[in-house]
């Protein structure tokens, strides 16, 4: 408790930053950080899996050329849907690269 009496009443931002940079990591706090990182990674993985499934469902509907989907749509709207289909396919390919890169 005697050490707490020697604490300064104020500290500059520069000095505080220096102390934080040079401080040793608390071994117990890093366990929580690791768990938090693992949880965030798991949540992100689940989001990507859901996105992939939904995207594939959308692409299946678009590529089926269902007349009900395209009925009463302008040519610009149909071209936009085709462009979206291309971009979604590219995004799925990018996702595969991302997943394969994380496995290595």
URTAPE-V235761 format. One record per residue. N is the residue number from 1. RES is the residue in one letter. PHI is phi in whole degrees, 0 to 359 (none if undefined). OMEGA is omega as a letter, one per 40 degrees, with the letter a starting at -180 (NA if undefined). Layout:
n:N res:RES phi:PHI omega:OMEGA
n:N res:RES phi:PHI omega:OMEGA
This chain:
n:1 res:X phi:none omega:a
n:2 res:X phi:296 omega:a
n:3 res:X phi:296 omega:a
n:4 res:X phi:291 omega:i
n:5 res:X phi:288 omega:a
n:6 res:X phi:270 omega:a
n:7 res:X phi:290 omega:i
n:8 res:X phi:288 omega:i
n:9 res:X phi:283 omega:i
n:10 res:X phi:214 omega:i
n:11 res:X phi:215 omega:a
n:12 res:X phi:284 omega:i
n:13 res:X phi:299 omega:a
n:14 res:X phi:297 omega:a
n:15 res:X phi:293 omega:i
n:16 res:X phi:297 omega:i
n:17 res:X phi:299 omega:i
n:18 res:X phi:297 omega:i
n:19 res:X phi:296 omega:a
n:20 res:X phi:295 omega:i
n:21 res:X phi:294 omega:a
n:22 res:X phi:270 omega:a
n:23 res:X phi:289 omega:i
n:24 res:X phi:281 omega:i
n:25 res:X phi:287 omega:i
n:26 res:X phi:281 omega:a
n:27 res:X phi:295 omega:i
n:28 res:X phi:280 omega:i
n:29 res:X phi:288 omega:a
n:30 res:X phi:290 omega:i
n:31 res:X phi:296 omega:i
n:32 res:X phi:296 omega:i
n:33 res:X phi:295 omega:i
n:34 res:X phi:296 omega:i
n:35 res:X phi:296 omega:i
n:36 res:X phi:297 omega:i
n:37 res:X phi:297 omega:i
n:38 res:X phi:295 omega:i
n:39 res:X phi:295 omega:i
n:40 res:X phi:298 omega:i
n:41 res:X phi:295 omega:i
n:42 res:X phi:295 omega:i
n:43 res:X phi:298 omega:i
n:44 res:X phi:295 omega:i
n:45 res:X phi:299 omega:i
n:46 res:X phi:296 omega:i
n:47 res:X phi:299 omega:i
n:48 res:X phi:295 omega:i
n:49 res:X phi:296 omega:i
n:50 res:X phi:296 omega:i
n:51 res:X phi:299 omega:a
n:52 res:X phi:299 omega:a
n:53 res:X phi:297 omega:i
n:54 res:X phi:296 omega:i
n:55 res:X phi:296 omega:i
n:56 res:X phi:296 omega:i
n:57 res:X phi:296 omega:i
n:58 res:X phi:298 omega:a
n:59 res:X phi:297 omega:i
n:60 res:X phi:297 omega:i
n:61 res:X phi:294 omega:a
n:62 res:X phi:293 omega:a
n:63 res:X phi:286 omega:i
n:64 res:X phi:286 omega:i
n:65 res:X phi:54 omega:i
n:66 res:X phi:301 omega:a
n:67 res:X phi:297 omega:i
n:68 res:X phi:294 omega:a
n:69 res:X phi:289 omega:a
n:70 res:X phi:269 omega:a
n:71 res:X phi:295 omega:i
n:72 res:X phi:64 omega:i
n:73 res:X phi:255 omega:i
n:74 res:X phi:284 omega:i
n:75 res:X phi:296 omega:i
n:76 res:X phi:297 omega:i
n:77 res:X phi:294 omega:i
n:78 res:X phi:292 omega:i
n:79 res:X phi:296 omega:i
n:80 res:X phi:296 omega:i
n:81 res:X phi:296 omega:i
n:82 res:X phi:296 omega:i
n:83 res:X phi:297 omega:i
n:84 res:X phi:298 omega:i
n:85 res:X phi:300 omega:i
n:86 res:X phi:298 omega:a
n:87 res:X phi:294 omega:i
n:88 res:X phi:294 omega:i
n:89 res:X phi:296 omega:i
n:90 res:X phi:295 omega:i
n:91 res:X phi:295 omega:i
n:92 res:X phi:296 omega:i
n:93 res:X phi:296 omega:i
n:94 res:X phi:296 omega:i
n:95 res:X phi:298 omega:i
n:96 res:X phi:299 omega:i
n:97 res:X phi:297 omega:i
n:98 res:X phi:300 omega:a
n:99 res:X phi:295 omega:i
n:100 res:X phi:295 omega:i
n:101 res:X phi:293 omega:a
n:102 res:X phi:287 omega:i
n:103 res:X phi:285 omega:a
n:104 res:X phi:284 omega:NA
